[in-house]
Amino acid sequence: MTNDNLTAFLESLKTDIIHSLQSKGKYATGQTAQQITVDADGDNPQLQLPAYMQLLETGRGPTGKDALPGSPPMIDRIKQWCQ
């Protein structure tokens, strides 16, 4: 695959990702979409995504080992930590 073809493919992939964010209602300010870029400089074009992109798709994981969601609620954990 030539660099031009790869760059075109990555641009298409970028568009699909942005459309996916929009369809899932995860497109409030558009900042995430602006941070998705195709870096075509050099010999190897790359799709650059923000580091938090996976959290948008999958959500945040548990806060502790073997933690049950909401047990105890996060606000209680924060209050305990503040004490």
PANU-934327 format. One record per residue: z, x, y of N, C-alpha, C in turn; residue number from 1. Coordinates in steps of 0.2 Angstrom, whole numbers, plus 5000, padded with zeros to 4 digits. Last residue first. Layout:
REM residues N
+------+------+------+------+------+------+------+------+------+-----+
:   nZ :   nX :   nY :  caZ :  caX :  caY :   cZ :   cX :   cY : seq :
+------+------+------+------+------+------+------+------+------+-----+
:    Z :    X :    Y :    Z :    X :    Y :    Z :    X :    Y : NUM :
...
+------+------+------+------+------+------+------+------+------+-----+
END
This chain:
REM residues 83
+------+------+------+------+------+------+------+------+------+-----+
:   nZ :   nX :   nY :  caZ :  caX :  caY :   cZ :   cX :   cY : seq :
+------+------+------+------+------+------+------+------+------+-----+
: 5276 : 4945 : 5064 : 5283 : 4946 : 5064 : 5285 : 4953 : 5062 :  83 :
: 5262 : 4946 : 5062 : 5265 : 4947 : 5069 : 5272 : 4948 : 5069 :  82 :
: 5262 : 4943 : 5048 : 5260 : 4950 : 5050 : 5263 : 4951 : 5057 :  81 :
: 5265 : 4930 : 5049 : 5269 : 4934 : 5045 : 5268 : 4941 : 5047 :  80 :
: 5254 : 4925 : 5056 : 5260 : 4924 : 5059 : 5265 : 4929 : 5056 :  79 :
: 5244 : 4928 : 5047 : 5243 : 4931 : 5053 : 5250 : 4931 : 5057 :  78 :
: 5247 : 4920 : 5036 : 5247 : 4927 : 5035 : 5247 : 4931 : 5042 :  77 :
: 5245 : 4907 : 5043 : 5252 : 4909 : 5040 : 5252 : 4917 : 5039 :  76 :
: 5231 : 4908 : 5045 : 5236 : 4907 : 5050 : 5243 : 4909 : 5048 :  75 :
: 5226 : 4907 : 5031 : 5226 : 4913 : 5035 : 5230 : 4913 : 5041 :  74 :
: 5237 : 4899 : 5020 : 5232 : 4899 : 5025 : 5232 : 4905 : 5029 :  73 :
: 5241 : 4908 : 5004 : 5243 : 4904 : 5010 : 5237 : 4904 : 5015 :  72 :
: 5227 : 4900 : 5002 : 5234 : 4900 : 4999 : 5237 : 4907 : 5000 :  71 :
: 5213 : 4899 : 5005 : 5218 : 4895 : 5008 : 5225 : 4895 : 5006 :  70 :
: 5208 : 4904 : 4989 : 5206 : 4902 : 4995 : 5211 : 4897 : 4999 :  69 :
: 5218 : 4916 : 4981 : 5216 : 4909 : 4981 : 5214 : 4907 : 4988 :  68 :
: 5216 : 4933 : 4977 : 5218 : 4928 : 4982 : 5215 : 4921 : 4980 :  67 :
: 5214 : 4945 : 4969 : 5216 : 4939 : 4966 : 5218 : 4933 : 4971 :  66 :
: 5217 : 4954 : 4983 : 5216 : 4955 : 4976 : 5218 : 4948 : 4973 :  65 :
: 5212 : 4946 : 4999 : 5217 : 4950 : 4995 : 5215 : 4950 : 4987 :  64 :
: 5203 : 4938 : 5005 : 5207 : 4943 : 5009 : 5211 : 4948 : 5005 :  63 :
: 5187 : 4935 : 4998 : 5194 : 4934 : 4998 : 5197 : 4940 : 5002 :  62 :
: 5172 : 4936 : 5009 : 5176 : 4936 : 5003 : 5183 : 4935 : 5004 :  61 :
: 5162 : 4926 : 5020 : 5167 : 4931 : 5019 : 5171 : 4931 : 5012 :  60 :
: 5145 : 4922 : 5016 : 5152 : 4920 : 5018 : 5156 : 4926 : 5017 :  59 :
: 5132 : 4924 : 5013 : 5136 : 4923 : 5007 : 5143 : 4921 : 5010 :  58 :
: 5124 : 4925 : 5025 : 5121 : 4922 : 5019 : 5127 : 4920 : 5014 :  57 :
: 5132 : 4932 : 5034 : 5129 : 4925 : 5036 : 5127 : 4921 : 5030 :  56 :
: 5135 : 4943 : 5027 : 5141 : 4938 : 5028 : 5138 : 4931 : 5030 :  55 :
: 5123 : 4950 : 5028 : 5125 : 4947 : 5021 : 5131 : 4942 : 5022 :  54 :
: 5123 : 4954 : 5041 : 5118 : 4949 : 5039 : 5121 : 4946 : 5032 :  53 :
: 5131 : 4964 : 5047 : 5134 : 4958 : 5045 : 5130 : 4952 : 5042 :  52 :
: 5122 : 4974 : 5051 : 5126 : 4975 : 5045 : 5130 : 4969 : 5043 :  51 :
: 5105 : 4968 : 5054 : 5112 : 4969 : 5056 : 5116 : 4970 : 5050 :  50 :
: 5091 : 4977 : 5047 : 5095 : 4971 : 5048 : 5102 : 4973 : 5051 :  49 :
: 5075 : 4983 : 5048 : 5081 : 4984 : 5050 : 5085 : 4978 : 5051 :  48 :
: 5062 : 4988 : 5037 : 5065 : 4982 : 5040 : 5073 : 4983 : 5041 :  47 :
: 5051 : 5002 : 5039 : 5057 : 4999 : 5037 : 5059 : 4993 : 5040 :  46 :
: 5038 : 5013 : 5035 : 5041 : 5007 : 5039 : 5047 : 5004 : 5035 :  45 :
: 5036 : 5029 : 5034 : 5039 : 5024 : 5030 : 5042 : 5018 : 5034 :  44 :
: 5031 : 5038 : 5043 : 5027 : 5037 : 5037 : 5030 : 5031 : 5033 :  43 :
: 5034 : 5033 : 5060 : 5034 : 5038 : 5054 : 5030 : 5036 : 5049 :  42 :
: 5039 : 5017 : 5065 : 5038 : 5024 : 5067 : 5039 : 5029 : 5061 :  41 :
: 5042 : 5004 : 5062 : 5036 : 5007 : 5060 : 5034 : 5014 : 5062 :  40 :
: 5055 : 4994 : 5059 : 5054 : 5001 : 5062 : 5048 : 5004 : 5059 :  39 :
: 5057 : 4978 : 5064 : 5053 : 4982 : 5059 : 5052 : 4989 : 5063 :  38 :
: 5073 : 4970 : 5066 : 5067 : 4973 : 5068 : 5063 : 4977 : 5063 :  37 :
: 5085 : 4959 : 5071 : 5081 : 4961 : 5065 : 5074 : 4964 : 5067 :  36 :
: 5090 : 4956 : 5083 : 5093 : 4963 : 5080 : 5089 : 4964 : 5073 :  35 :
: 5086 : 4944 : 5086 : 5083 : 4949 : 5090 : 5085 : 4956 : 5087 :  34 :
: 5093 : 4936 : 5077 : 5086 : 4937 : 5076 : 5083 : 4943 : 5080 :  33 :
: 5106 : 4937 : 5082 : 5104 : 4940 : 5076 : 5097 : 4941 : 5075 :  32 :
: 5104 : 4930 : 5094 : 5105 : 4938 : 5095 : 5104 : 4941 : 5088 :  31 :
: 5103 : 4917 : 5095 : 5097 : 4921 : 5094 : 5098 : 4928 : 5093 :  30 :
: 5113 : 4908 : 5096 : 5111 : 4912 : 5102 : 5105 : 4916 : 5101 :  29 :
: 5112 : 4902 : 5083 : 5115 : 4899 : 5089 : 5113 : 4902 : 5095 :  28 :
: 5108 : 4899 : 5069 : 5104 : 4902 : 5074 : 5106 : 4899 : 5080 :  27 :
: 5110 : 4893 : 5056 : 5114 : 4899 : 5058 : 5110 : 4903 : 5063 :  26 :
: 5105 : 4882 : 5050 : 5109 : 4881 : 5056 : 5113 : 4887 : 5058 :  25 :
: 5096 : 4884 : 5041 : 5102 : 4884 : 5038 : 5107 : 4883 : 5044 :  24 :
: 5084 : 4886 : 5048 : 5084 : 4880 : 5044 : 5091 : 4879 : 5041 :  23 :
: 5087 : 4899 : 5054 : 5086 : 4892 : 5058 : 5087 : 4886 : 5054 :  22 :
: 5087 : 4907 : 5043 : 5093 : 4907 : 5047 : 5092 : 4900 : 5051 :  21 :
: 5073 : 4906 : 5039 : 5079 : 4904 : 5035 : 5085 : 4903 : 5039 :  20 :
: 5067 : 4911 : 5050 : 5066 : 4904 : 5049 : 5071 : 4901 : 5044 :  19 :
: 5071 : 4924 : 5048 : 5073 : 4921 : 5054 : 5072 : 4913 : 5053 :  18 :
: 5065 : 4927 : 5036 : 5072 : 4928 : 5037 : 5074 : 4924 : 5043 :  17 :
: 5051 : 4926 : 5039 : 5054 : 4921 : 5034 : 5062 : 4921 : 5035 :  16 :
: 5050 : 4936 : 5049 : 5049 : 4929 : 5051 : 5052 : 4924 : 5046 :  15 :
: 5052 : 4947 : 5040 : 5056 : 4946 : 5046 : 5056 : 4939 : 5048 :  14 :
: 5041 : 4946 : 5032 : 5047 : 4945 : 5029 : 5052 : 4944 : 5034 :  13 :
: 5031 : 4949 : 5041 : 5031 : 4942 : 5038 : 5038 : 4941 : 5035 :  12 :
: 5034 : 4962 : 5044 : 5034 : 4957 : 5049 : 5035 : 4950 : 5046 :  11 :
: 5032 : 4967 : 5031 : 5039 : 4967 : 5033 : 5039 : 4963 : 5039 :  10 :
: 5018 : 4966 : 5030 : 5022 : 4963 : 5025 : 5029 : 4962 : 5028 :   9 :
: 5014 : 4975 : 5040 : 5012 : 4967 : 5041 : 5017 : 4963 : 5036 :   8 :
: 5019 : 4987 : 5035 : 5021 : 4984 : 5041 : 5020 : 4977 : 5042 :   7 :
: 5010 : 4988 : 5024 : 5018 : 4987 : 5023 : 5021 : 4984 : 5029 :   6 :
: 4998 : 4989 : 5030 : 4999 : 4983 : 5026 : 5007 : 4982 : 5025 :   5 :
: 5000 : 5001 : 5037 : 4998 : 4995 : 5041 : 5000 : 4988 : 5036 :   4 :
: 5002 : 5010 : 5026 : 5008 : 5008 : 5031 : 5006 : 5002 : 5035 :   3 :
: 4996 : 5003 : 5011 : 4995 : 5007 : 5017 : 5001 : 5005 : 5022 :   2 :
: 5000 : 5004 : 4994 : 5000 : 5000 : 5000 : 5000 : 5005 : 5006 :   1 :
+------+------+------+------+------+------+------+------+------+-----+
END
